[in-house]
Amino acid sequence: MAEISASQVMKLRKMSGQGMMDCKKALKEADGDLDKALEELRKKGLKTMAKRAGRETSEGIVLTQASDDGKTVAMGTLCCETDFVAKSEDFKSLAEKMSSVLLTVDGVEGAETIVESEVDGKKFSELITECVSKTGEKTEVVDFIRISLEKPGTIGTYTHFNNKIGAMVVVETSNDETAKAVEDVARDAAMHVSAINPVAVDRDSIDAETIERERAAAAEEVQNKPANIIDKIVDGKMNKFFKENCLVDQPFVKDDSKTVSEAVSEAAKAAGGEAKITRFIRFEIG
């Protein structure tokens, strides 16, 4: 077996970012060959991933990126097992690399879009493996989406202070001037989505099956009431359901004297235009 020098260990450590003992062990197994040692470290990461495949990744970070004109916004989640690793430099470095491609990857949705992308001459999946070999924890991309506006409007974004909840709210406007005027309220609407977690944008966005199920449950609750008032009571319960679950009908988290829709419309009207929330996305880790 070839003698492993300290300089070889240091060189491999610089190349791989692995610990000194791991590098020395890999060099011994590779009989001093740096390329083979690098491959051994990669295999170590794959083995760790396989062993921990069933582990939950309930920690991590929500990442967002916006184009210079604000017309395209992307959001994704990079997750790991513990808060300790989520705060490590290795994980943070991986998160930065993921963040750097959010606006440029070919696809617009799905974790595989990121995993199969190329970063610094490597597939992101390889970078994940390298990170896992250093941290010893399962690490994965869980969510990714990118939205681009084709019409006048703005995309409000918000990330909670713990970096584990993030949201985007798409607001379409009558013109670009109005879009600029509603930027702040769009961002506040994204904060509202992060905090309240609505089910849908509006009543039309809730699928018919859910509405039918809720209506049946409401009717079951009042089946002993007089027949001539049952429909009115059920309608009232359904209106309450919509107000509680539809973003535009919910009391605005920054001013509950108005709904989210009213807050957006007021900001647009003050600028002489119109605005409407058309979509929202919410990611949460854990």
N, C-alpha and C positions, 0 to 999 in steps of 0.2 A: 504493500500500500504506500502511495506517495506521501511524503511528509507535507503536512498542511501548514503553511506559514501564516503569520499574523497579517501580513500584507494581503494575502489571498482572501482571508476572511473579511478584512476591511473592504476590499474591492467588491466582493459579493454582497456585503451588507449595503454598500453604496448603490449597487445595481438593483438590488431587490427590496431594500427597506426593511428586511427581516432582522431579527435579533442576532447577536453575535453567536450564541450557542447553536441556534438553528442553522446559521450559515456554516459554521464549522462542521456540524453533523452532515449537512448536505454535501459539502466538499469531500468529506471522508467517504460517503456513500458513492460519490461520483469519481473517486480516485483523483481528486484535484482538478477535474475538468469543470471550468466555470459554466459552460453552456449546459452540461449535464446537471450541474448543481442547481442551476436556475430551474431546470425542468423538475428536479426533485422537490423544490420548494413549491412549484406550481401544483404538483401532484398532492403535496401535503394540504394545500388549500382545497383541492377537489375532495380529498378524503374527509376533511373537516365538514365541508358542505354536505356530503352524503350522510355523515353521521348525525348531523343536526337538521336534516331535512324536515323533520316533523315538528321542530321547535316553533313557537310563536314569535313573530317579530312585532312586538307591541311598543317599540321605541323607535326613534328616528327623527326625520326632519321633512317638513313640507317645503318644497322649493318653487319659486315663481320667477319668471323672467318676462319682460315686456320689450317689444320693439321700440325704437326711438320715437316713432310717431304714436305709440300706444294703441295701434290698431290690431296688433297681434300679441296675445298673452298666452304663456304656457305655464302649466303647473304639474308637479309630480311629487311622489313621495319615495324616499329612500329609507328603508327600515332595517332595524337590527333587533337583537334580543334584549339588551339592557341599556339603561341610561348611561352607564359608565362608558360603554363603547361608543354610544351616540355622541359623547363629548370628547372622544379621543381624536387626536390629530389625523390618524389614518382614515377614520370615518369622515371627518370633515373634509379631508383632501379628496376623497371619493365623491362627496356631495358637490364639491366645487366643480369637479370634472363633469358630473352629470348636469349640473346647472348650465355649464358652458355650451351644451348641445340641445337644450330644450327648444330653442327657437329654430334650429337648423336641421334636425333629423327629418328624414323623408316622410314618415308617417305622422298622423296628427292625434293618435289615440292608442292607448294600450301599453303596458309595461314592456312587452317584447320589442316595441319600437325603439326604446332606449337601450335595452339589453343587447340588441343586434347592431346598434350604431357603433361607429368608429370614433375613438377619442385618443389623441396622441399616438396614432398609428396602431392602436389595439382595439379589439372589440371591447365594449364596456363590460361584457360578461367576464372577460379575462381580468379586467381591473377589479371586478367584484371578487373573483377568486384570489387575487393577490391580497386584497384587503382582509378576506376571511383567513388566509394563512397567517396574517399578522395578529388579528384580533381573536381568532378562535371562535367567532360567533357567526351564525347564519346572518347573511345580509342580502337584501333583495330590493328590487324596484317593484313597488306594488301598484302604483297608479301613475298615469300620465295622460294629459290632454293638452291640445293647443287649439286656440280659437282665434280666428281672424275675422274682422269686420269687413263686410263688403259694402255696407251702407254707412251714412253718417251715424256716429254714436261713440260710445266709450265703454271700456271694460274696467270696472272697479275691482280691485284686489285687496285682500286683507289676510294677514297671517297672524294668528294668535301669538301672544308673547312666549308661549312654551314651544313654538314652532311645530306643534303636532296637529293643528287644525288650520286649514286655509280655505279660502273661497274666492270665486270670481263671479261677478254679476255683469251680464251684458245688457247695456241700455242703448236702444236705438233711438235716434233723434231726428227731428225734421231738417236739421242742417248742422254744419260743423261748428257754428258759433254756439248753438245750444249744447252741443256735445261738450264743448269746453266748460260751459256753465254748470253742467251737472256732474262734473268729475268728482267733486267732493262728496255729493250725496250718493253717487255710485259706489264710492269707496266705503261710505258708511253703510250702504245696503249690503256690501260684502261682509262687513263686520257683523251686521244683523244676521246674515245667513250662517256665519261661523257660530254665533251664540245660540240662535233659536232653532236651527236645523229644520227648515220647512220641508214639506214633502214634495211640493210642486210650485211652479211659478204662479199659476192661476187655476181656476176651476176646470177649464178646458184641458189642462195638462194632466189631470188625474184620470187614470184609466177607468173605463166603464165598470170593470169588475170590482174595483175598490169602492166606487160610488154605490154600486148595487149592494155590496156587502154591508157598507155602513148604513145604508137606508133600511136594509132588512133588520139590522141590529137595533136601529132606532125604533122601528115599528114594533119589534118584539117588546121593547121596554114600555110601550104605551098601549099594548093590546087590550087592556081592561078599561081604557078611556072610551067615552061615547064615540060612536062611529063617525059622527058628523064633524068631529074636531081632530081626529087622528091624523089626517093628512096635513093639517096646519101645524100640529105639534111636530110631526116628522120633518116637515119643511124647516121649521125653526131649529131643530137639532142638526139638520144638514147644513144650514147656514152657519151655525156655530162651528161645525166640523171644518168647513171651508175657511173660516176666519182664523182658525187655529193652525191650519196646515198649509194654506196657500200664501206664498211670500207676499204678493201684492195686497192681500187682505189683512195681513197681520199688523198689529199696532207697532209702529216704528220704534226700534229699541232706543233711539236717541230722543224721541218725542212721541210718547204713546197717545197723544191727543189726535194723532193722524196716522193713517196707514202708510205702509212703505210706498205704495203707489201714489198716494197723495203727496208725500214728501218729494218724490221724483218729479211729479207733474208740476208742483209749485216752483221748484228750482228752474224747470224748463220754461214755465210761463213767465217768470221774472226776466228771462232772457229773450222773451218774445217768440218762443218756439214750443215744440211738443216733444215729449219723451215717454218711452215705454220700456219696461223691463221685459226682455224676451227669453232670457235663459240664465241659469245659475249652475255652478259646479261647486261642490263642497267635498273636500278630502279630510279625513281624520285618521290619525294613527292611534292604534290601541283600542 
